[in-house]
């Protein structure tokens, strides 16, 4: 096992294995493969400001460092989590010194750029424009929302992706040979490490380091690592899930669209992904109720009742039992007949009212609780529908005077709305016949 039991602590594995050349980077082939954007940029030797957007542990800092090497620039790194105007000013002064004393331009790397407020981001603008330094920002949040438009317009955004299983296995082999060359890993153990890493290269390297530390414990003579050892040695995996960021809203969007697309398996997958990541089941319950009203509507009114019942069941049982009720509601909504007719009608009516003048209520529809109101004609000539043939006052008007029937609600030919459409067609026929009299 080499120097496995050496008392000298090794450097962090993630730092030890940080790529020193572009061709050593694992992943991001959509940017780094031959003919791809960053590959072409590095080959040109002409740097440009950029924002690297992606989840943790996919190589944003590494690419920034390698950019400085590829473009032969000085490299200054600051973290927006810890830095403020003072650090920005010092970085600018250092860049000016690099240019004046060494005739060498600088790459300024700002990690977590979304943590800078507007004024801090604005402080970079003049120097990006003057060419004093090339700006590279790294963020896990959507730059469209978190980076000032002025700075965003001066930087090319590159989207980095989580590492695939194959890429993580490639990284594991590299870490295995470097950190534990004399230890054998069973396939199941490797699979567990890959699963725990969840697409994050840094996390995988830290996990391998945890294994190395466990093997270094006094009395340990393990030469073969199995899945049970991995489960015992590692802490519980925490999925990558940003409760306030894009990943959160991307996943709820995927859940909603899977329900709308009538795919119960996909809907359950995203529902369980969100639960696994720590989403509040009460939030999911509210969204499930929203889906029932928006996408199923009157095609199957039972969906609304079931969604409400599931939410109430969760309040009574809590986790994990109550989550089953929410999951069942997700499945029912996915397989139910779909209609957004009511949703569209509501939006159309609301938009009309918001942009229309306040029309008066017709006299025959007004309430008449007093003698004066009756003398003014309130409620006069109102036809009580229950006293009419078929319980319908054919030809009666209920909209303000002069307002044409907008026909906002248009039932679809699915589920219960088929019968609703037939009923509405019959009522309109009765209206037409009444007007001909």
N, C-alpha and C positions, 0 to 999 in steps of 0.2 A: 504493500500500500504506500510505498515511498515514504514521504515525510508526514503521513497522516497523523501520527502521534507527536509530531514536533510541537513544542509548547509555544512557538512563535506564531501569533495569530496571522493568518494570511490576509491579504487585502480583500475587500469585498469582491465577490465573484463578478457582480455586474460591472464593476469598474475594471477589473482585471481582463474581462473579455470584451470590453467596449471596442468595436471595430476601429482599426487605425487606417484602413483604406476603404474606399467606396465599394470595392468588389467583395469586401468581407461582410457587408450588411446583409442580413437575412430578412426577407420580406420586402414589401413595397416595390415589387417588380413593375407595377403599373406606372411607377415614377422613375425607377432606376434601370430598368432593362434597356437594352440597346434601342435607340430611337425614341425613347420615352422622355418626357419633359426635363426631369432633373439630370438625366444622363446627358442630354444635349446641352443643358446649361453648364454642367461641369466641364464638358468637352470644349465648350466655347471659350472658357476662361474669363467670361464677362459676367460678374456677379450682378444680381438684381435683388431688390427687397422682396421678401416673401413671408407668408404666414403659413406655418405648418399646423394643420388642424387634424387632430385625431385623439383617440383614447389614450390612457396612460400606457407606458411601456411599449411603444411601437417604434421608437427611434427618433423622436423629434430633436432631442438634445444632441444625439449622435450625428444626425445629418447636419445640424448647425455647425458643430465642431469640424466635421469633414469638409463643409463648405469653405471654412477659413483656410483649410489646408489646400483644397483644390484650387482656390482663387489666390493663394499666397497673400492672405490678409492677416493682420493682427486680429485677435479674437478677445472680445470683452463680453462677459456673461453676467447678467443681473437677473434676479428673481423678483417678479412683481409682487410676490407674497411678502417679501421682506424689504424691498427697496422703496424709496420715495423720491421726491424732487432732488434731495441731496445726492443720492446715488446716481440719478440721471445726469446731474450737473458734473459730477466727478467723471462719469463715463465719457461725456462730451469733451471734457478737458483732456482726458487721456487720449481720445481719438485725435484731438488737435495736436497733441504732443507727438503722437506716432507719425503724423503727417509732416510736422515741422522738423523733427529731429531725424527721423528715419526714412522720410519720404515714402511712407507706407500707409495705405488706407486700412480701415478697420471694418470688421463685421461686429455689429452690436447685437447680441442675442438677448432677447427679453423672454424669459420663461414665464408662463402663465400670464401672458399679456392682457388677458381679459380682467385681471385683478387691478390693473391700472385704471384710475378714473379718467374722465375726459381731459382734464387739465394736464394730467401726467402724460397721456398719450399725445396731446397737442404739443407738449414740450419737445417731442421727437421730430415733429414735422419739418421745421426749418432746416434741420441738419440732414434729414433724408433728402429733401429737395436740393440742398446745396451739394450733396454728394460727399459730405464729410465722412459719413459711414454708410455702409449697407445694413439695412435693418432686417433682422430675422426674428419673427415672433413665433412663439409656440403656445397653443391653446387647446384645451379639451372642449371648449364651448364654441358655439356657432359664431364665427367672426361677424356675420351679418348683423347680429344683435349686440355683440360685446366689443367690437372694435370700431372706433370712430370712422365715419364714411371717408373723411379726408385721408386718413392713414390707410384705410382699406383700399382706396383708389390708387395708391402708390405702391401697393404690394400685390404680388401674385399669390393667390391662395392655393395651396396643395393639400389635398385630403389624404391622410395616412390611414391605413386600415389595420385592424387587429390581425395578428399573425394566425395563419391557418394551422391546422393540426400538423400537416407535413412540415411546415416551416418551424414550428415549435420542436418537433422531433429532431430536425436538423440542428437547432440550437442546443437541444439537450445533448446530442452526441458531442458537440463542441465542448460543452460544460463538463460532460462525463470524462472526456479525455484529459481535460485540464485539471479538474478538481478531484476526481475519484477514479483514476485510470485502472486501479487494481481491484475495483469493486464491480461485481456483476449485478445488473438490474434485470429482473424478470419483466416480460412484456407488460404484464398487468400493472406492475409498479410504475413503469414509464407512462402507461396510459393514465394512471391516477395523477401523476405529476402534471401531465399535459392538461387534464381536466381541471385541476386546481388552478393552473395558470390562467385559464380562461382568455386566451389570446394575447396575454401580456408577457412580453419577453423578460422584462425586469422581474416580474413576479416569478417566472419559471426559474431564473437564475437564483433568486432569493430562496426558493424552495429547495433547489439542489444544495444551496449553502446550508439550509436547515438540516438536510440529510447528512451533510458532511459533519456538521457540529454534533449531531446525534451519534454518528459513528466514532467521533473522537472522544466520547465520554469514557472515563476510566472503566476498564473491564470489558469494553466492547471489542469483540473479535469477529464481527460480522463481515463476511466477504461477499455475501449474496443478499440483495435487497428484494424482498417480495412486497406484494400489495399491502399486507397486514402491517409491515414495518412502516410503510408510507403513511397509512392511516393513523398509526400510533404517534409517528414523529411530527406530523404536520398539524397545524391548527385548522379549524373548520374553514372551508373555502368560503370566501365572500365574493359573490358575483359582482361584476362591474355594473353599478346601477346608480346613476346620479338622480336623486329624487327631485332636484330642481332644474335639471338641465335637459339637453337635447335627447339623451338616451331615454330618459323617462317619457318624454312626449312622443318620441319615435315609437316606443313600445306600446303605449296606449293607443296610438294611431294604428299600429299594426293589429292590435286586438279588435278595435272598432271595425276596421276594414275587413278583417277575417269574418266577423259576424255578419257584416253587410254582404260579404261574398258567399255566405252560406257554406263555410268550411269549418265544421265543428272541431276538427283536429287542430287546425292552425289557431283557432280561437282559444282552445284550451292550452295550447303551447304558450302563447303570449300571456295568457292569464297566469299560468304557473310560473313563467319567467319573472313576471312582475312580483308575484308573491315571494318567490325565491330571492329576489333582489331586495326585498324589504318594503315594497309598496304597502301603503295602508289599505287594508281590505275595505274599509269604509269608503275610501276614495273610489276604489274599484266598484263597490256597490252602487255609488252614485252614477258612475259612468255606465254601468250596465242598465240602470233605469233609463238613463238618457238614450241609450241605444234602442231600447224597447219602444220609446215614444217616437224617436226620429226615423228608424229604419224598418220597423215592423208595423207600427201604427194600427189602423183599423183592419189591416189584413188579418191580424190575429190578436184581438184585444186581450187574450189570455196571457200574452207575453208580458204586458204591462203589469198584470196582477202577479204573475210569477216572479218578475223582477223585484217588485215591492215586497213580496213575501220572503224572497231570499235575503233581502237587506234586513228585514225584521228578524229573520231567523239568525242571521249573523249577530245582531245586537243581543239576542237572547243567549246564544251558545258561545259566541266568541271564537277564537282560534284554538285548535285547527278545525273543530267540528263544523263551525259555521261557514268555513270556506267551501265545504262540499256543496252547500246550498247555492253559493254564488257560482261555483263551477257548473252546477246543473242548469242554472239560469243561462249561463253563457252558451251551453250546448243547445238549449231550447231556442234561444234567440237565433242561433246560427242556422238551425234547421227550419225555423218558422217561415211562413210566407212573408214576403217583404213588400212594404209600401211606404213611400215617403210622401204620399199625397197630402196627408194632414199637415206634415211638417212644411211642405212647400206652400200650402194654402195659408197657414199661420204666418209665414214669413212675408208672403205677398200682401196679406191683409195688414200686417203691421207696417210694412213699407208704405202702403197706400195711405193709412191713417196718419203716419208721420209727416207726409208731404201734402196732405189735403187740408182744406179749411174745416172748421167745426160745423158740420151740417146739423140742422135741427132735427129732433125726433118728430116724426109725423104725428099729428094729433091723435089718430086712432090707436097709436101704440103707447100714448102717454098714460100715466097713472092718474086716477081721479078720486083721491080719497076725501076731497072736500066739495061742498056745494059750488063754490066759486069755480073750481077746476072743471066741474061738470058743465057749468054755464059757459065756460070758455071753449067747450067742445072736446075736452080731454077724454079720450077713450070712446068717442062717438063713432059709430059704425064699425067698431071692432067686432070681428067674427070669431067666436069661440070655437077653436078647431074640433074639440070633442063633440060638439053638437052638429058637425058637418058630416056628410057622407064619407065613409072610410076614414073618419077622424082627421080630415084634411080640408082646410079652407081653400079650395082651388081658386086661383087668381088673386089671392090676397097678397099685398106687398108689405115687406118688412124692412126695406132699405129706406134711407132718406129720400125725400122727394127729388126727382130728377136724376137720381143715381141709377145707372144701368146695372143689371145683374153682372157682377164681374166673373162669376164661375171660377173662383179660386180653387175650390176643392174638386179635384177630378180623380175619382176612384180608379185604381188600377184593376187589371183583370186577374187578380190573384187573391186567394184566400177569401175571407168574408167580404172583402170589398167588391167581389163579383156580385153578390146579392145586394150590397148597398147601391151599386151602379144601376141595377135593375129597378130598385125602389125609386131612385131619383129620376130615372127615365119615365116611370109610371106617373110620378107627381108632376113632371113637366108636361106630360101628355094631358093630364087633367087640367093644368093651367091653360094650355092651349085651347082645349075644348070650351073652357069657361069663357075665355075672351071672345070666342066666335059667337056666343049666344047674344 
